[in-house]
Structures are given as C-alpha cells and as structure tokens.
Amino acid sequence: MKNFLLQKTIIKPLSGWVPINLKEIWDYRELLYFFIWREIKLRYKQTALGILWVIIQPFFLMVVFSLFFGRLTKLSSEGLPYPLFTYSALLPWMLFVEGVSRSVNFMLQETNLIKKVYFPRIIMPLAGVLSPLIDFLISFVIFLGLMFYFKFTPSFKIIIWLPLLVFFTLLTALASGLWFSAINVQYRDMRYVMPFIIQLWFFASPVVYSTNLLPSSWKIIYNLNPMVGIIEGFRWVLLGIESNYFCWDIWIAVVGIILISGLLFFRQMEKNFADIV
C-alpha cells in the first residue's frame, strides 16, 4: 500500500508593514464581483418601487433643499439655478454616504462566511464601496435631464475629469469605510453613532451652500474635510464653478493619511474578526 503524505495549508495574517496584498485581492476577484452583484440585487429585492428609490431620494432632497435653502434663506448658488447647484453636490455625497454605509453593514451581514471561509476581509468593505456605482449612474442621468431642462450645456470636461472625481469619491469612501467597518465589528453601537457622524459631516460639507460664503480664515481647517474638494471638483466639472477656497495638496494629504491608517487599522483588527463576530 502506498503512503500518502498529507499536506497542511496554514493561513496566517500578513507580516510587516504592507497594509494590503493586491495579488490576493486579484486572486479573489470573482468573490468581489459576486458580493457586488448580490448587494445590488438585495437592495431592490421585494421593494415596492424598486430602482425608483435611486431617483426619488436625491430628487426629493434636491427639491426640499431648493425650497428651504434656495428660496426661503436665499443662499448663493453662484448665479446658477439652485436645483442644479444642489444636485451637482448630491451626486458625490450620496455616492460617498452609500459607499461608507454599505461597507460598514457588509461586515455584519457576512458573519457566518467570516467564521467558516478564508478570503481577504478587505473585499467586503471594497464591495460595499463599489456597489453604489449603479445608483450613481442612474442619478447622473437624472442630472443630465435637469441640465437639459434649465438649458445648461455640459462641458467636455465631463469626459476627462468626471471618472477621476468618481474614483476620488470611492477612494474617500473606502478610506472612511475601513475605519468604520473595523470599529463596527468590535463595538456594535457604531451603527447608532454613524448616522449622527454622517449628519454632522453633511453640514460640514458644501452641499447646500457655496464655499464663497465662508471666511478665508477657515480655509485650512475647512479643507481638512475630504468631501470639500470632491464636491467643489464636481461643481467645477459639471457647472463650471471655480473655487479658490479648495487646496488639492491638503486634500491629497488628508485622504492619504485616512486611507493608509485605515488599511493598517483594518489589517490589525482583521486577525480577530472571526472570534468577535
């Protein structure tokens, strides 16, 4: 009889200071595609209005903001129709919020999978960040309809700069989602704190107001908010509004710090995910 040598495969966490293994993520790319597609289907499964929710939410927010902030308080919209001014900011904001929220919830939705199967855990927040892209594309089509309604001609800058700004938005959502999702596994009350943080973040971002209303002395502090640059970038590309308030170097530094520290923190917490969940 032949003796068969049993081989053991031991899976250990990465060592060193490399916060992410890109090759490993590429090897599990099919799982990433599966997570993204399943998240999209589950979002609209057994809903009365289905995909119409993608249209209703930003559209009605734009209407409410236009009535209260545009007409009643008469906030400046840089000489443009206030619905266009607001909707151009809601596009990246909704993409960011949905990406962060889904990346946080993904970790708790897959507790059984985390305990039984090994795969790079970072795939879950990454899938949560990428899944709202379909919603963004639908909302962007509605925005083009608004531009046509207000007889506003889009610039060719959209072709070059819009994909880059969308990438920056997803990068910012991933950087924030890594922190929130790792903390949420350890401390479950993060799900109650997050809506409050998002609400404060909203008013700290120039969604319903122009940065020109802010005093110049706030410039450095205000630019520590990474969503400021993204929203200002969207308005520049979509509406041609130029802002001297935003500093790209500060934005790159802030997002870089949040992303790298988030990757390192997520990797350290990843070792105990299976035990905690």
C-alpha positions in Angstrom: 0.0 0.0 0.0 1.1 3.5 -0.7 1.6 6.0 1.9 0.1 9.3 1.1 1.7 12.4 2.6 -0.9 14.8 4.0 -0.1 18.4 3.4 -1.3 21.1 5.7 -2.0 24.6 4.5 -1.7 27.1 7.2 -3.2 30.5 6.6 -1.6 33.3 8.6 -2.0 37.1 8.6 0.5 39.1 6.7 3.6 40.3 8.5 5.4 43.5 8.0 4.1 47.0 7.2 2.4 46.2 3.9 -1.3 47.1 4.6 -2.8 45.3 1.6 -2.0 42.4 -0.7 -3.1 43.4 -4.2 -2.3 40.0 -5.6 -4.5 38.3 -3.1 -7.4 40.6 -3.9 -6.9 39.9 -7.6 -7.0 36.1 -6.9 -10.4 36.6 -5.2 -11.8 39.0 -7.8 -14.6 36.6 -8.6 -15.8 36.7 -5.0 -15.6 40.5 -5.1 -17.8 40.5 -8.3 -20.2 38.2 -6.5 -20.5 40.4 -3.5 -21.1 43.5 -5.6 -23.8 41.9 -7.7 -25.5 40.3 -4.8 -25.6 43.6 -2.9 -27.1 45.3 -5.9 -29.9 42.7 -6.2 -30.6 42.6 -2.5 -31.0 46.3 -2.3 -34.0 46.3 -4.6 -35.4 42.9 -3.9 -39.0 42.8 -2.6 -39.3 46.6 -2.7 -42.5 48.3 -3.9 -40.7 50.9 -6.1 -37.5 49.0 -6.8 -34.9 51.0 -8.6 -37.1 54.1 -8.5 -35.7 54.7 -5.0 -32.4 55.7 -6.7 -34.3 58.5 -8.4 -36.6 59.5 -5.6 -34.1 60.0 -2.8 -31.7 62.6 -4.4 -34.5 64.2 -6.4 -36.7 65.0 -3.4 -33.7 66.1 -1.4 -32.9 68.5 -4.2 -36.5 69.8 -4.1 -36.5 70.3 -0.4 -33.1 72.0 -0.3 -34.2 74.2 -3.2 -37.3 75.3 -1.4 -35.8 75.9 2.1 -32.3 77.0 1.3 -32.7 78.4 -2.2 -36.0 80.3 -1.9 -36.5 80.9 1.8 -33.0 81.6 3.0 -31.8 82.7 -0.5 -28.4 81.1 -0.2 -26.0 81.9 -3.0 -25.8 79.4 -5.9 -23.1 81.2 -7.8 -25.7 82.6 -10.3 -26.9 79.2 -11.3 -30.3 77.5 -10.8 -30.3 76.3 -7.2 -31.6 72.8 -8.1 -28.5 72.3 -10.4 -26.2 73.7 -7.8 -27.5 71.3 -5.1 -27.9 68.2 -7.3 -24.3 68.5 -8.5 -23.2 68.2 -4.9 -25.7 65.4 -4.0 -24.2 63.2 -6.7 -20.8 62.7 -5.0 -22.3 63.0 -1.5 -24.9 60.2 -2.0 -22.2 58.0 -3.6 -19.9 58.6 -0.6 -22.6 58.0 2.1 -23.9 54.9 0.4 -20.4 53.5 0.0 -19.5 54.1 3.7 -22.8 52.7 4.9 -22.7 49.6 2.9 -19.1 48.8 3.7 -19.9 49.1 7.4 -23.0 46.8 7.2 -21.3 44.3 5.0 -19.1 43.0 7.8 -22.0 42.1 10.0 -24.1 40.6 7.1 -21.4 38.0 6.4 -20.7 36.8 9.9 -21.2 33.1 9.0 -18.9 33.4 6.0 -16.2 35.1 8.0 -16.2 32.2 10.5 -16.1 29.4 8.0 -14.2 30.5 4.9 -10.9 32.3 4.4 -10.7 35.2 2.0 -9.3 38.7 2.2 -11.7 40.5 4.5 -11.0 43.8 2.8 -13.1 42.5 -0.1 -16.2 43.2 2.0 -15.8 46.9 2.5 -14.5 47.2 -1.0 -17.6 45.6 -2.4 -19.7 47.8 -0.2 -18.0 50.9 -1.7 -18.2 49.8 -5.3 -21.9 48.6 -5.3 -23.5 52.1 -5.3 -21.9 52.9 -8.7 -25.1 51.8 -10.4 -27.1 54.2 -8.3 -24.7 57.0 -9.2 -25.0 56.3 -12.9 -28.8 56.5 -12.7 -28.7 59.7 -10.7 -26.3 61.2 -13.1 -28.7 60.6 -16.0 -31.3 62.5 -14.0 -28.8 65.3 -13.6 -28.3 65.5 -17.3 -32.1 65.8 -17.6 -32.0 68.7 -15.2 -29.3 70.4 -17.3 -31.4 70.0 -20.4 -34.5 71.4 -18.5 -32.5 74.5 -17.4 -30.9 74.8 -20.8 -27.4 74.3 -19.4 -24.8 72.9 -21.8 -22.4 70.4 -20.3 -18.7 70.9 -20.7 -16.3 68.5 -22.4 -14.5 68.4 -19.0 -17.0 65.8 -18.0 -15.4 63.2 -20.3 -11.9 63.6 -18.8 -12.4 64.7 -15.2 -15.7 63.1 -14.1 -14.3 59.5 -14.0 -11.3 60.7 -12.0 -13.6 62.5 -9.5 -15.8 59.4 -9.1 -12.6 57.5 -8.4 -11.6 60.0 -5.7 -15.1 59.8 -4.2 -14.8 56.0 -4.0 -11.3 56.3 -2.5 -12.6 58.6 0.2 -15.5 56.3 0.9 -13.1 53.3 1.2 -10.8 55.2 3.5 -13.6 56.1 5.8 -15.4 52.8 5.5 -12.3 50.8 6.5 -12.2 52.7 9.8 -15.9 52.5 10.5 -16.3 48.8 9.4 -13.5 47.6 11.6 -14.7 49.6 14.6 -18.3 48.4 14.0 -17.2 44.7 14.3 -15.6 45.5 17.7 -18.2 47.9 19.0 -21.7 47.3 17.7 -23.1 50.7 18.9 -21.2 52.3 16.0 -24.3 51.7 13.9 -26.1 54.2 16.1 -23.2 56.7 16.1 -22.7 56.6 12.3 -25.9 58.4 11.3 -25.0 61.2 13.7 -21.5 61.5 12.3 -22.8 61.4 8.7 -25.3 64.2 9.5 -22.6 66.4 11.0 -20.4 65.6 8.0 -23.2 66.7 5.7 -23.4 70.2 7.2 -19.7 70.5 7.3 -19.6 69.9 3.5 -20.7 72.5 0.9 -23.7 70.6 -0.4 -26.4 73.3 0.1 -24.1 76.3 0.3 -21.2 77.8 -1.5 -17.7 77.9 -0.1 -17.5 81.6 -1.0 -19.8 82.3 2.0 -17.1 81.1 4.4 -14.4 83.4 5.7 -11.0 83.0 4.3 -9.6 82.3 7.8 -11.4 79.0 7.8 -9.7 77.8 4.6 -7.1 75.4 6.1 -9.4 73.9 8.7 -12.3 73.5 6.3 -10.1 71.7 3.7 -9.4 69.0 6.3 -12.8 67.7 5.3 -12.0 65.5 2.2 -15.5 65.9 0.8 -15.0 69.6 0.3 -12.6 69.1 -2.6 -14.7 66.4 -4.2 -17.9 68.5 -4.1 -16.0 71.5 -5.4 -14.5 69.4 -8.1 -17.9 68.1 -9.2 -19.3 71.6 -9.5 -16.3 72.7 -11.5 -16.6 69.9 -13.9 -20.4 69.8 -14.2 -21.3 73.5 -13.9 -18.0 75.4 -14.5 -18.0 76.9 -11.0 -14.4 77.7 -10.0 -13.4 77.9 -6.3 -10.3 79.4 -4.9 -11.2 78.0 -1.5 -10.1 74.4 -2.1 -6.5 73.2 -1.7 -5.6 70.0 -3.6 -2.4 69.4 -1.6 -4.3 69.3 1.7 -7.0 67.0 0.3 -4.4 64.5 -1.0 -2.6 64.6 2.4 -5.8 64.0 4.4 -7.2 61.2 2.2 -3.8 59.6 2.1 -3.5 59.6 5.9 -7.0 58.3 6.4 -6.6 55.6 3.7 -3.2 54.3 4.9 -4.1 54.4 8.6 -7.4 52.8 7.8 -5.7 49.9 5.9 -3.3 49.4 8.7 -6.0 49.5 11.4 -8.3 47.2 9.4 -5.5 44.7 8.9 -4.7 44.6 12.7 -8.4 44.2 13.5 -8.8 41.5 10.8 -6.9 39.0 12.9 -9.8 38.8 15.4 -12.8 39.3 13.1 -13.8 35.6 13.2 -13.6 35.5 17.0 -15.6 38.7 17.5 -18.4 38.3 15.1 
